[in-house]
Amino acid sequence: MDNRFANNLKVGLLLLATFLSGCSSHSTLPSATLHSSNTININSYKYLIGSGDVLNIFVWRNPEVSGSFVVRPDGMITTSLVEDIKVSGKTPTELARSIEEILATYLRDPIVTVTVANFVGPFSEQIRVIGEAAQPRAINYTQHMTLLDVMIQVGGLTEFADGNDAVLIRIENGKQRQYQVMIDQLLKDGEISANVDMLPGDIIIIPEAWF
């Protein structure tokens, strides 16, 4: 019994070593794909449609093809005439013109108006705050939004936050760039010069302070 137990133990250890060796040889996943925003200037912002948005599409004199449509996770909608229309990443005006071209196959000179409800937008247009914010989350960008506006929406900092070591990550020319933001100076010291303009797609990382 002792020899059998010893043999079984050896086999078990060998199998465990093989398993651990296999685990350690796993490849590293590639970095996430960068999706830059079309907005590179605060004065050029235009809302882009994203998954989860509710679109009200009105086709003049054709109520049967008009209606409200929810953008699917794949960025498309389904209408009574066309099953799949790509809408994510377009402005409402751009989408209206695209739908007019599509409907021209079925209708004569269609005139389309698109309005948006339940604003969500693409991930590339949202601002994400992670780390030691009171309520870390993704925020829908609004034109002329600043760092102060963002911090109000996430409820400020936790008591453990090191706000002056916070980092803002922004995609510029297809590459990620990092900027230091002085959140403690802005919120605790009232230093308004520490307030900066935000752009769609910005990520703010707030570290924990070392006491």
N, C-alpha and C positions, 0 to 999 in steps of 0.2 A: 504493500500500500504506500509505503514511504517513497519507493522508487517511482511508482506510477504518479504520485502527487508531484514529485520533483520534475518528472518528464512533462507533465501537463503544465506545470508552472513555467518551465522553459519555453514550451510552445506558445503559451499565452504571452510571455514577455516578448518573444520574437514577433508575434503578430502585432502587439502594441507598438513595438519599435518600427515595424514596417508601416503601420498606419500613420504614426507621427511623422515618419520620413516623407510619406506621400503628402501629408498636409503641409509640411514645410516647403514643398516644391511647387506649391500652387503659384500661378502667375499673378502679378499685381494688376488690378483692374485699371484701365486707362482713365485719365481725368475726365470730368464731366465736359460735355460739348459746350463751347461758349456760344451764347445767343445774344448778340449785342442789340441794343435798342436802336431804333431809327432816329431817336432824339439825341442830338449832340449839343443842342443849345436850348436853354430854358424857354426861349421865345419861339421855337419852331415846333413845339409839342403838338401832336395830333393823336387823339385817342385811337388805339388799335383794338379791334375786336378779338376776343379770346374765348376759350372754352368756358361754358357756364353762363355766358352772356345770353340775355333774352333779346332777340331781334324782332322788331315790329316792321314788317315789310308790307308796304302799300303799293299796289299796282293800279294805277289810275284806270277806272272803268272796268276793272277785272277783279271784283271782290272774291271770286272763287279761288284765285291764286294768291290772294293777300292773306295775312295772318301773323301770328306770333310764333317764333321758332326758337328753340333752345339750341345753342351751339354745342355739339357733341364733343367728347374728349379728343376726338381726332381732328377737331377744328372744322367740321362740316355741318351742314344742315340738310334736311330732307324736305322738299316741297311737293305739292300735288303734281307738278309737271316734271320735276327733275329730282332724282333720288339723292344725289350727292353734289353739293355745291361747296367748294372750298371758301371759307369766310374768314378764318383766323388770320390775324396779321394784316388785315385790310382796314382802312378807315371806312366809316359808314358811307361816305360819298363814293369811294372807290368800289365798294361792294354794290352800291346801287347801279353804277355803270356796268359792272360785270354781269349783274342779273339781267339788265336790259339787253345785253348782247345774247345771253343764253335764251331769254324768253322770245327774242326776235324770231327764233325758229318756229315758235308756236303761235305768237301773237303779232299783230301788225303795230309797229311803232310803240312798243310798251314804254311807259313812263313810270319809273320806280323811285320810291322814297324809302330810306332805311333809317330807323331810329333805334337807339339802344336803351335797354333797361337792365337792372340788376348787374351793374358794371363789375366785371371781374378782370378782363384783359389777359393777354398772354403773360407767362412767367417773366419774359424778357422785359416787361413793362412794369413789374411790381418791385417795390422796395422791401427788402427782407432785413429784419433786425434779429440778431441772435446773441446769445450770451446773457450777460447780467442786466437785461432790461426787465422791468417789472412784468411786462406782458410780451415776450418775444413772439413775433409773427410777421406775416407778409402783409403789406399795405398797398392798396391801389394808389398809384401815383396821381396827383392832381397838379395841374399847371402851376408853376411858381412855388412849389412845395420846398420848404427849407428843412434843415436839420432840426430846428426847434419844433416845427409842425410834426415831424416824424416822432420825436421824443414825447410829445404830448399824446400822440395816438397809442404809444406803447406804454404809457403810464410812468415815464421817467426811468430812473435807475433803481436797482436794488441796493440795499445797504452794504453789499459786498462788492459793488462795482468799482472798477478803476476807470472812470470815464475819460480821463485825460490820456489814457493809453489805447483808446478805442481806435479801430481802423475802419476806413471806408474803402471798399473794393469796387472799382468801376472798370468796365470794359471799354478800352479806347483803341481804335484801329485794330480790332481783333485780339488784343492782348489785355490781360488783367493788370491794372495798376493799383497801388495801395497809397492811401493818404491818411495821415493822422488827423483825427478830429478831437477837439478839446471839449468833451461833453460836460465835464465837471465845471470848467470855467463858464460855460454857457448857462447851465442850470443852477449851480450852487453860488457862483460869484456874480451872475448877471452880466457876464462879459459878452455883450451882443456882437462884438467883432468875431467871436468864435462861431457865430451862426453862418452856415454855408448853404448854397443852393444844392438841392438834390436833383438827380436825373433818374428817369426810369431805369430799372435794372440794378441800381446801387444796392450793395450789401454792407451793413454795418455790423461789425463784430466787437462786442464789449467784453473785455476780459474781467476776471475776478482779481481783486486787489490782494496783495501779499502783505499780511499784517505781521 
